[in-house]
Amino acid sequence: MAARSYEQQLAEYDAQLSRIKARKHALVARSSKAERKARTHALIVMGGLVKSCFEDEWQAVDWDGLASIIEGNKSALASKTTKILPTQEAVRRLRNWERQQRNRSNDEKWYARRCRAHHSAWV
Protein backbone atom coordinates (compact mmCIF):
# COMPACT_ATOMS: atom_id res chain seq x y z
CA MET A 1 0.00 0.00 0.00
CA ALA A 2 1.47 3.30 -1.07
CA ALA A 3 1.81 6.16 1.38
CA ARG A 4 -0.62 8.99 0.91
CA SER A 5 0.72 12.07 -0.71
CA TYR A 6 0.98 15.38 1.07
CA GLU A 7 -1.94 16.72 -0.98
CA GLN A 8 -4.13 13.74 -0.08
CA GLN A 9 -3.37 14.11 3.62
CA LEU A 10 -4.06 17.84 3.43
CA ALA A 11 -7.37 17.25 1.67
CA GLU A 12 -8.35 14.64 4.26
CA TYR A 13 -7.53 17.00 7.13
CA ASP A 14 -9.46 19.81 5.44
CA ALA A 15 -12.48 17.52 5.11
CA GLN A 16 -12.21 16.50 8.79
CA LEU A 17 -11.90 20.12 9.81
CA SER A 18 -14.96 21.02 7.76
CA ARG A 19 -16.99 18.23 9.40
CA ILE A 20 -15.86 19.32 12.89
CA LYS A 21 -16.81 22.94 12.15
CA ALA A 22 -20.25 21.83 10.95
CA ARG A 23 -20.76 19.76 14.12
CA LYS A 24 -19.66 22.72 16.25
CA HIS A 25 -22.07 25.03 14.40
CA ALA A 26 -24.95 22.56 14.91
CA LEU A 27 -24.13 22.23 18.62
CA VAL A 28 -24.07 26.01 19.12
CA ALA A 29 -27.35 26.34 17.21
CA ARG A 30 -29.05 23.67 19.39
CA SER A 31 -27.77 25.33 22.54
CA SER A 32 -28.96 28.77 21.41
CA LYS A 33 -32.39 27.38 20.50
CA ALA A 34 -32.74 25.71 23.92
CA GLU A 35 -31.70 28.95 25.64
CA ARG A 36 -34.26 30.98 23.65
CA LYS A 37 -37.04 28.48 24.40
CA ALA A 38 -36.23 28.52 28.12
CA ARG A 39 -36.08 32.32 28.25
CA THR A 40 -39.36 32.63 26.34
CA HIS A 41 -41.06 30.20 28.71
CA ALA A 42 -39.77 32.13 31.75
CA LEU A 43 -41.02 35.41 30.27
CA ILE A 44 -44.45 33.89 29.65
CA VAL A 45 -44.62 32.67 33.25
CA MET A 46 -43.56 36.11 34.54
CA GLY A 47 -46.18 37.75 32.34
CA GLY A 48 -48.78 35.34 33.64
CA LEU A 49 -47.92 36.28 37.21
CA VAL A 50 -48.37 39.96 36.41
CA LYS A 51 -51.56 39.26 34.44
CA SER A 52 -53.02 37.37 37.39
CA CYS A 53 -52.98 40.63 39.37
CA PHE A 54 -55.66 42.12 37.10
CA GLU A 55 -59.32 41.23 37.30
CA ASP A 56 -60.05 42.59 33.83
CA GLU A 57 -58.57 41.39 30.60
CA TRP A 58 -55.16 42.49 29.47
CA GLN A 59 -56.78 44.98 27.11
CA ALA A 60 -57.73 47.09 30.16
CA VAL A 61 -54.20 47.32 31.61
CA ASP A 62 -52.83 50.80 32.20
CA TRP A 63 -49.35 50.12 30.80
CA ASP A 64 -47.87 53.38 32.06
CA GLY A 65 -49.24 52.67 35.52
CA LEU A 66 -47.90 49.12 35.45
CA ALA A 67 -44.47 50.33 34.29
CA SER A 68 -44.50 52.92 37.08
CA ILE A 69 -45.29 50.28 39.71
CA ILE A 70 -42.54 48.01 38.44
CA GLU A 71 -40.06 50.90 38.28
CA GLY A 72 -41.00 52.00 41.80
CA ASN A 73 -40.49 48.47 43.14
CA LYS A 74 -37.44 47.58 41.07
CA SER A 75 -35.17 47.08 44.09
CA ALA A 76 -37.74 44.86 45.84
CA LEU A 77 -38.15 42.78 42.68
CA ALA A 78 -34.40 42.60 42.09
CA SER A 79 -33.87 41.33 45.63
CA LYS A 80 -35.97 38.25 44.80
CA THR A 81 -33.26 36.50 42.83
CA THR A 82 -31.07 33.49 43.38
CA LYS A 83 -27.73 32.62 41.91
CA ILE A 84 -27.60 32.34 38.14
CA LEU A 85 -28.04 28.72 37.17
CA PRO A 86 -27.16 26.92 33.96
CA THR A 87 -30.15 26.93 31.62
CA GLN A 88 -31.17 23.30 32.23
CA GLU A 89 -31.13 23.75 36.01
CA ALA A 90 -33.06 27.02 35.77
CA VAL A 91 -35.67 25.34 33.57
CA ARG A 92 -35.92 22.47 36.05
CA ARG A 93 -36.40 24.94 38.92
CA LEU A 94 -39.11 26.83 37.00
CA ARG A 95 -40.94 23.60 36.02
CA ASN A 96 -40.84 22.41 39.65
CA TRP A 97 -42.27 25.74 40.80
CA GLU A 98 -45.06 25.49 38.21
CA ARG A 99 -45.83 21.93 39.33
CA GLN A 100 -46.03 23.06 42.97
CA GLN A 101 -48.40 25.88 42.01
CA ARG A 102 -50.66 23.48 40.11
CA ASN A 103 -50.66 21.03 43.03
CA ARG A 104 -51.45 23.83 45.49
CA SER A 105 -54.26 25.05 43.25
CA ASN A 106 -55.65 21.52 42.89
CA ASP A 107 -55.48 21.03 46.68
CA GLU A 108 -57.35 24.30 47.23
CA LYS A 109 -60.01 23.32 44.69
CA TRP A 110 -60.41 19.91 46.32
CA TYR A 111 -60.74 21.51 49.76
CA ALA A 112 -63.31 24.02 48.46
CA ARG A 113 -65.38 21.21 46.87
CA ARG A 114 -65.20 19.21 50.08
CA CYS A 115 -66.32 22.21 52.15
CA ARG A 116 -69.22 22.88 49.79
CA ALA A 117 -70.28 19.23 49.92
CA HIS A 118 -70.02 19.19 53.70
CA HIS A 119 -71.93 22.47 53.97
CA SER A 120 -74.69 21.33 51.63
CA ALA A 121 -75.16 18.20 53.74
CA TRP A 122 -75.97 20.44 56.71
CA VAL A 123 -78.35 22.72 54.86
RALINDA-V453063 format. One line per field, one symbol per residue. ss: DSSP state (~ for helix, > for strand, _ for the rest). psi: psi as a letter, one per 20 degrees, with the letter a starting at -180 (. if undefined). burial: I if it has 9 or more other C-alpha atoms within 8 Angstrom, else O. A space follows every 50 residues. Layout:
ss = ???
psi = ???
burial = ???
//
This chain:
ss = _____~~~~~~~~~~~~~~~~~~~~~~~~~~~~~~~~~~~~~~~~~~~~~ ~______~~~__~~~~~~~~~~_~~~~~________~~~~~~~~~~~~~~ ~~~~~~~~~~~~~~~~~~~~~~_
psi = pqqqrghggggghggggggghghgggggggghgggggggggghggghhgg hiiphrrhijpnhggghgggghkghgghilraqpqqghhggggghggggg ggggghggggggggggggghhi.
burial = OOOOOOOOIOOOOOOOOOOOOOOOOOOOOOOOOOIOOIOOOIOOOOOOOO OOOIOOOOOOIOOOOIOOOOOOOOOOOOOOOOOOOOOOOIIOOIOOOOOO OOOOOOOOOOOOOOOOOOOOOOO
//
